[in-house]
Amino acid sequence: VAPPPAPSVKCTRDDTFPSPWKLPEASAAAEVELRPGVREILVIGDSGRKGAAMAWSRASGTRALVLPLDDKASDDLEGMAWQKDPSGPHLHTLTSSGAVRTFVPDGKGGLRADGEMYRIGAPPISCADLRGVNCGKNWEGLCLRSPAARARCAGYAASKTETALYCVLRDDTGHLSVDPQRLPMVLALARLTNREGVLSDCAFGAPGGPAEDVLLVTTNAYGGSQTYVVDEATGRASPLDVTATLSNEAIAVDHEGVLYAFLDDNGETSGATRFVCQGWVTR
């Protein structure tokens, strides 16, 4: 029996939002502040796109940029989370193989690497060969809550293979790792076919916004391109009443509670949707 929808959240589609974006295979999204006082939605392309990204703000529209990637892991960037902490703002990315890369603003509206790439966990949490694509857990999302929040899990890494969220720990240096003591949260998500692998991203709302403590996940076409609010205590996933892209691959919620969803259909552009939402409720 499917769970009831999240009744408190009411969303209205913004038909003025630009779509499609001139970005191939959108795979991860987050609200960022790469220039002081300018909040943008940043979206990254996945395997084979070599760090290609685009950013959008209501005031300036879209602009292209590139994340500088090392060659120690694949460029299959599937998860992304932005955090501001006492040491400054950081963008964390996660490949499908389990490699974490961290970036900081470069002062010119772009990003530069901050430290070396590392594994989010020893194999089998990460793939033996980090240059692999869609291997092992096949990580599809990275979602981190505000550093000020008091919770064991700093956030989650989303496994497409297992349709599960793994608790992510964050140490005092900002290093991320999968919690070895905590079992993954396996999600009961609707499937339109018998095909496995419907989970495509996870997100917390941007810090300071009405959804900052809300955990969301979304599914690809095989899961009906549905976005859910997840109860962290029970793992119960309640669908939002929104129709987004044909195959959701990336979601983000900004500081105003606005929901964004992006399409990856292996094409040279990516469909994009924006929903103005009210009624986010946290526990």
N, C-alpha and C positions, 0 to 999 in steps of 0.2 A: 504494500500500500504506500503510495507516494505521500510524503509529508505535506502538510498544508503550506501555502505560500506565506512569506513574511508579511503579515497584514499591515504593519505600521509604515512600511516604506512605500511611498508613492513616487513614481518617476515619470517625467515627461520628456519625450525625445526632442532634442534640439536639431531641427531640420536645417539650420544655417551652418552647422558644423561641416568643415571641408572633408570631402570623401570622394574618391580614394586619395590616400597619401602616396607621394612618389617615393615610397620606401618598399623594397622587396621583402616579403615574408616577415611581417611584423611579429615579434615573438615575446617581447617583454615591455612593460610600460610602468612609469612612475612619475609622480609630480616632483620636480626638482627646482633648485634655485642656483643655477650656474652663474648668474649675474646678480649682485646684491639687489634685493627688493623685487626681482623679476621671477615670478613663478611660471613654470612651463610644464607641459606634459611631454616627457621624453619617451621615445619608442625606438627599439633596436631591432634590426633584422637578424636572422639566425644563420645557420650553417652556409658557408660559402660567400657570405656578404662582408666579411672582413671588418666588422665593427661599424658598418653603416648605420646611421641613426638620423632621426628627425626630432625636432622640438617644436611645440606649438604654444602660443599664448594668445589670449583674446585680443591683446593690443597689437601684436606684431605678426600674427599668422604663423606659418611654418618656416623653418629653416633647417638646412642640412648640416650635419656634423659627423665626425668619425671618432670612435673610441680607439685609442692606440692599443693594439693587442700584441702580446708576445706570442712566440711560436711554441710554447711549452704545453699548450692545451689547444683544443679545437676552438674555432670561432663560433661554435653553435651556442650562442648566448640565449638561454631560455628563461632565465629568472633575473629579476632586477629589483633592488630596493634602495631607497634614499633615506639616509639618516643624518640628523644634526645632533652632535653631542659636544661636550666641552672642548674636545680637540678640533672641532670644526666639522663641516659637512663632508659626507662620504657617499659614494655610489658603489654598492656591492652588486656584482653580477655572478651568475651561476650557469655553467654549461651543463648540457645534458649528461656529460660524463662525470660531473661532480667537481669541477675546478672553480674556485672562487677567485675573482679578480676585483681589486678595489681601486677606485678612481676618486680624484678630488678636482674641484674647479681649477682651471688653468689661468684664471684672471682675464681671459679673452672671450668668455662665453662657451668655451669647450671644456674638455676634461683631459687630465694627465694621470698616468698610472701612479698609484701610491703603494709601494712595496711589491713584493714578489707574489706571483700566483701561488695558490696552495690548495690542497684537497680539503673538501668539507668533511671528510672522514676517510679512514683507511678502507681499502677494498674489503668487503663488497659494497660499502657505502658509496665509494667512488669506483670508477672503472680502473682496471689495472693500467690501461693505456688512456691517458687523459686526452689524447688526440682523437679518440673514438667519438662516434656520434650515435645518439639514441641507444646507448648500451646500458647494461646493468639496471639500476633504478630508473634510468631515463628521466632525469630531473627536468621538470617543465615549469617550475615556478619557485620564486623566493619571495617571502613576505615577512617583513620585520616590523614590529610595533615600535612605538616611541621608546627611546632609551630610558625615559623617566618612568615608564610603567614598571610596576612591581609584579613580575611573573617569572616563573622558572624558565619558560620558553621565551626567548627573545623574539621568536617568530617561528616560521615553518619553511621547510623545503618540500615541494610537491612532487611526488613520484608518479609518473604516468603509468609505469609498469604495474604498480600495486594499487593505484587509485587511493593513495594515502598521503597524509601530511606527517612529516617527521619533525619532531621538536628540534629547534636550532638554539644552541647556546652562544652567547657572546661574552668574551672575556674582557678584562680591563683595557686591553690594547685594541679592541674592536674585532679581534679574530673570531670567525664564525666556525662552528662545528656542530655536527649532528649529535644529540644527546645519546650516549651509548646505553643509558640506564632506562630510557623511556620507550615504551612500545609505540609504533606509529599509530596515528588516528586513521583507520580505514573508513572511507566514506562510501555510503550507499547512494550512488548517483544513478539516475535514469540512463538507460541505454536504448537506442533505437535499433541496434543490431546486436549480434552476438560478438562483434568485434571488441577486443580489449583496448584499453588505453583511451579513455574519454577525458580524463583530467588534463587541463591545458594551462592553468595558471592559478595563483592565489594572490590575495592582496589584503592589507589593512588600509583603512582610510588614512589620509595624510595627518601627521601630528598637528594637534590644535584644532582640527576640524570635527564636525559632528559625527563622523564615522571612524575616528581614530582608534577606537577599541573594537571595531567590527571586523570580523574575519570573513572574507569572501573567497569563493572559488568559482571557476568557470569551466565549461566543457567545450569540446570541439563538436563537429557536425555529428559524430557518432553518439554523442550525449545530448543532442538537441540544441547545442549552442546556448545552454542554460547557465545563468549565474545564480549562485546560492549564497545565503548567509549561513555560516556554520557556527553552531553552539560549541565552544571549545570544551565545555564540561561533559557533553554527551556525544559529540560528533554528529549531531543531527543537522542535516542540511535542508534549509527551507528555501524554495525557489523565489527569486524576485520576478515580478510581473513586468518584464522588459523583453522586447524583441531586439536583439542586437545584430551581429553579423551572421553570415551563413555558417561560419565555423570560427567561433571565438578562440583566439590564441593568446591574447593579452588583455588584462583589465587593470584599471587604476581608479582610485577615488581621491579627488583633490581636497584642499583645505575648506572648500565650501560644501563638500558632500556630493559633488558632481561625479557621476560614474562615466568612465570611458571604456570602450571595448574595441578591439582591433582584430582584423581578419588576417589569417595566413592561408592562402590557397595555392602556395608555391608560385605565385605570379610575380610580376615586376612592380605591382602596386599593392597597396593594402587598404581594404575597406575600413572605415572608421565611423564610430557612433559615439554620441554624447547624450547623457540623460541628466537632467536636473532633478535631483531626488530630495525628498523631505521625509522626516520621520525615522531617521536612523536611531535605533535603540541599543544601548549597551547594558551589559549586566552589572 
